[in-house]
Amino acid sequence: MQGSLQQLLAAFDASLPLERAKTLPSSWYRSPELAELERRAVFGESWHLVARADQLAGSGSFVTATVAGEPILLVRDEQGTLRGFFNVCRHRAACVVTEPQGTATRLRCRYHGWTYDLAGRLRGTPEFDGVADFLKEEQGLVPSRSTSGAHWSSSTPGNDLRR
């Protein structure tokens, strides 16, 4: 199945009168491509409750979750700011934090040991000294959208909960 979700849906005429109506194509129920398009269209653009306020009360408190198929990390930094990141190491794309929740003073990927501070800045890169054109300040965790209060998160960068 190829094309956008809108194209696939446009191929089905929901406005037909009942006597001419047709069922959805059976391929729609088995198609991994359609499932992915639906996941992105239905869940990717919306906000999802990730944590209760008490789970992220103190400095270093974190919660991990999967939002629309994307690994998300919410963490409260040393200044008390709630931050949301894609829970993906910039080195080899392993999950940085593997526990569902807890407290940490730093975020360390278990794959090669890259270490990030609670604000998502890359701080440690074992055995990476001397790599040409590598700038730590450009390799921090990628922010996801999050908001305090109810601790909602979106896997779509730039998605504003207030819209």
ROMI-926078 format. One line per field, with one value per residue (C-alpha): x, y, z; residue in one letter. Coordinates in steps of 0.5 Angstrom, whole numbers, m for minus. Example, Ala and Ser with C-alpha at 12.3 -4.5 7.8 and 13.67 -1.06 7.14 Angstrom:
<atoms>
X	[25:27]
Y	[m9:m2]
Z	[16:14]
res	[A:S]
</atoms>
This chain:
<atoms>
X	[0:3:1:m1:m6:m11:m10:m12:m18:m20:m20:m26:m32:m36:m41:m44:m52:m53:m55:m49:m44:m38:m34:m27:m22:m19:m12:m13:m13:m7:m2:4:4:m3:m2:4:0:m5:0:3:m4:m8:m2:4:0:m3:m1:m1:m1:6:7:3:6:9:13:17:17:25:31:33:27:25:20:21:15:13:9:7:12:18:22:21:24:22:27:27:33:37:34:27:25:21:25:23:27:27:30:35:43:46:52:48:41:40:36:39:35:32:28:21:22:27:32:39:44:46:44:48:47:49:52:58:57:56:53:48:47:40:39:40:47:53:58:62:64:69:75:72:78:81:75:75:70:66:63:60:55:52:50:45:39:34:28:21:15:13:9:9:3:0:6:4:9:8:13:12:17:14:7:4:m1:m5:m7]
Y	[0:7:14:18:17:22:19:12:15:19:12:10:14:15:19:13:12:6:1:3:3:m2:m4:m2:m6:m12:m10:m4:m9:m12:m7:m5:2:4:2:7:12:12:12:18:21:19:19:23:30:30:30:24:24:21:22:24:31:26:22:28:32:33:34:29:25:22:18:14:12:11:16:15:9:14:13:19:22:27:29:35:38:41:48:45:45:40:37:33:29:23:18:16:17:21:16:9:11:6:8:13:11:4:4:6:12:14:19:21:26:25:21:15:11:4:2:6:11:17:22:27:32:33:39:34:37:32:32:25:21:16:14:20:25:27:26:31:36:33:39:36:42:40:33:34:30:32:36:33:37:37:42:42:41:35:33:32:30:30:26:32:38:44:42:47:44:51:50]
Z	[0:m2:m1:4:9:6:m1:2:5:m1:m5:0:m1:5:2:m2:0:4:m2:m5:1:1:6:8:3:7:6:10:16:15:12:16:12:14:21:21:17:22:28:26:24:30:35:33:32:39:46:51:59:60:68:74:78:84:79:77:83:85:81:77:77:70:67:60:56:48:45:38:37:39:46:50:57:61:67:72:72:77:77:77:70:67:60:55:50:45:49:44:45:39:38:36:37:44:49:54:60:60:67:67:72:78:80:76:77:70:64:61:55:57:50:49:56:53:58:58:64:66:61:55:54:52:57:56:50:52:48:43:44:37:33:27:27:33:37:43:44:38:40:46:47:42:45:45:47:54:59:66:70:68:64:57:52:44:39:34:35:35:37:42:47:47:40]
res	[M:Q:G:S:L:Q:Q:L:L:A:A:F:D:A:S:L:P:L:E:R:A:K:T:L:P:S:S:W:Y:R:S:P:E:L:A:E:L:E:R:R:A:V:F:G:E:S:W:H:L:V:A:R:A:D:Q:L:A:G:S:G:S:F:V:T:A:T:V:A:G:E:P:I:L:L:V:R:D:E:Q:G:T:L:R:G:F:F:N:V:C:R:H:R:A:A:C:V:V:T:E:P:Q:G:T:A:T:R:L:R:C:R:Y:H:G:W:T:Y:D:L:A:G:R:L:R:G:T:P:E:F:D:G:V:A:D:F:L:K:E:E:Q:G:L:V:P:S:R:S:T:S:G:A:H:W:S:S:S:T:P:G:N:D:L:R:R]
</atoms>
